[in-house]
């Protein structure tokens, strides 16, 4: 016996039923694929980041604890006192960074990349030839010399120049790296503002871990970068 107020619900099929739904799937897939492609085109290419970039709080702590002092002179400086690029496992340090930071990198039997692409985070340029890529020392070798490396052994300076453990090496556009030269953040910052926070954190990490000092203008610029871009 049915309840006097019960209502029987009947499902009304959509016109065309399941076959219509099946016919609509390819169109939906095409729309989603197009949307995904547009998102890909609008987004910067992915690139591997240098290792062990600190958090903002860690970078701030390290910056607060950097030794501050005037830079020493360039007397006696030579890039030859920072031996690079070392070979390890059949690849030089430069080749290792090219493989790490690139996309779809193909290498020859000598470990030298023959093709691939490299997104330069300093300026947002994508490079297709390894000859257009520089491996930047985030802390330039001359800057390290002025900041304390002058007193190191040549062996230690070689360790610094080939440092793959801390974020000291990065693949970037050669022309932008050349514009940087040996300047610190008081005088040069990546032209792409979106990378200045990361750049400041890398700079601070390397100086802190290698016990290199910062001058007052440099420290002030780094603090401003953390405040403005992070």
N, C-alpha and C positions, 0 to 999 in steps of 0.2 A: 504494500500500500504506500503510495507516494505521499510526501508531505505536501499540504495544500499550498505552501509558499515556495516550494522548490522550483528552481529554474534549470533547465537543461541547456548547456552551452554547446553550440555546434561550431566547429572550426570551419571557416569558409576558406577554401584554397585560393591562393593568388592566381590571377589569370595566367594560364600557361603552366601552372604547377611547378614541380621541381625542374622540369626541362628548361623553363624560363630562367630559373635561378642559375642553372648550370651554364646557360648561354651567356648570362651576365658576368660570370666569373672572369673570363678572359679580358673583358673590358675593364673590370675593376683592377685586375692585375696590371693592365697597361697604365692605368691612371697612377697606381702606387709606384710603378717602376719609373714613370716620368717624374713624379714628385721626388723620388729618391735621387734621380739623376740631377735634378735642379738643386737639391740640397748639397750634393757632392760638388757641383760646379761653384756654388756660392761659398763653400767652406774652404779654408786653406788646406793644402795637402798635408797629410799626417807625416810627421818626422819623428825619429827617435830623439829623445832628450838626453843630454849628458847625465851621468849618474849622480845620485846623492845630492840633488838640489834641496836645500833645507826648506823647512816650513817658514812662514813669516815670523813666528815667535822665536824659532831657533836663530834665524838670521838677525833678528833684532838683538837677541842676547849676545851673539857673536860680535856684532857691530859695536855694542856697548863695551865689549872687552878687547877690542883691537888695540894694540899699542899705537899710540899717536906720536909722531915725530917728523921732523923735517927729512926730506929725501937727501940721500948722499949724492955725490957727484958721479958722473959717468966715466970718470978716469979709470982706464984699464978695461972697460967693457968691450966684449966681443961676443957675438952670437955663438962663436965656436966654443965658448966657455960653458954653453948649455947644449951638449951634444944631442942631436936629434936628426933623423928619426930612427929609433932603435928597431931592430928586427926581432920578432918573437913568434915562434910557431910558423915561420915561413912568410909572415906579413910584417911590414913596417908599421909603426904607430900610426902614420898617416893613412895607410891603407885600411887599418883596423877601424879608424874613425869614419872613413869614407863608407865602409860597409855598414857600420853601426847607424850612421845618420841618414843614409840614403833609402830609397824605395826601389824595389825590384833591381837591386844591384847584381850585375853579372861580372865575375872576375875571371881573368885568365889564369894560366898555370903558374904565373909568378905573383899571384894575388892582387895584381893591379886591376881595378875596375875597368871594364870595357864599355859598359852601358849602365843606365839607371837614371834616376832623377834625385835631385837634392833640393829641399826647400830651405832657403836661408831665412831663419827667423829674425835676423837683424833688420832685413829690409823687405821681406815678403816675396822675394824673387825665387822662382823655381828654375833650377839649372839642369841642363841635360848632358853636359859634358864634364867629366871629372877635372879637366884642365881649367874650368872656370870656378872651381871650388878651392878655397883655402881652408886649411885647418887652423883656426884661430887659437892662440893661447889667450884665454880669457884675461889672465894677468899677463900682460906682455913681458917678454924676457927682460927688456930694458927696465921696465917698471919694477920687476922683481929685484933686479940688480940694485936699483936705487932704494929699495925698501928692505934690504937686508941680505939678499942672496950674494952680494959682493963678498961676504965673509964665509960663504959656503965652500965646500970642496967641489971640484969639477964633477965628481960622481953624484953628489947630491943635486947639483944643478941639472945634471942629465936626468935624474929621477923626476925632477920638477917639469922639465921640458917634455917628458913623455908620460905625464901623469894621466892614466886612464881610470884611476880610482875615484878621484874627486872631480868636480865639474870644471876642469881646466881646459879641455879641448872640445871644439865644436866645429862642424863643417858649415861654412858660410860663403856668401858671394865674395869673390876675390877683390872686386873693386871696393866694396864696403869695408872689408878688412884692411885694405890699404889706406882708406881714409881714416880709420881708427889709429893706425900706427902704434905708437907706444903710449898713447894718452890714457889717463885715468878718467873716471866718471865725472870729475869736475870740468873736464874739457871735451869729453866725447861720450855720447850715449847712443844706443841703437836708434837709427832714424824711425824705425817702427815702434811707436810708443807702447803698443800692446806687449812688447817683449821686455820693457825696461824693468819691470818688477823682477822677472826671472833673471835677467842679466845682473841686477844688483845683488840678488841672493847668491848667484854663482860666484860673483866677485868676492863677496864677504866670506863665503864658505872657504874658498881657496886661500885667501889671505889669512884667515883664522887658523886653518889646519896646517899651513906651512909657516906659521908664526912670523908673518911679514907685517911690517908696520904700515900705517896709513897716515898721510899728512892731514892737516885740519880741513883743508878745502875738499879733499877727497871724501873724508868721513861725513862732512856736511852734505855733500852731493848725494852720497849713498842714503843718508837718512831721508833726504827729500824725495828720493826715488821710492823708498819704502812707503812713505806717507802718501805720495801722490798716485802711484801706479799699482800698489798691492791692495 
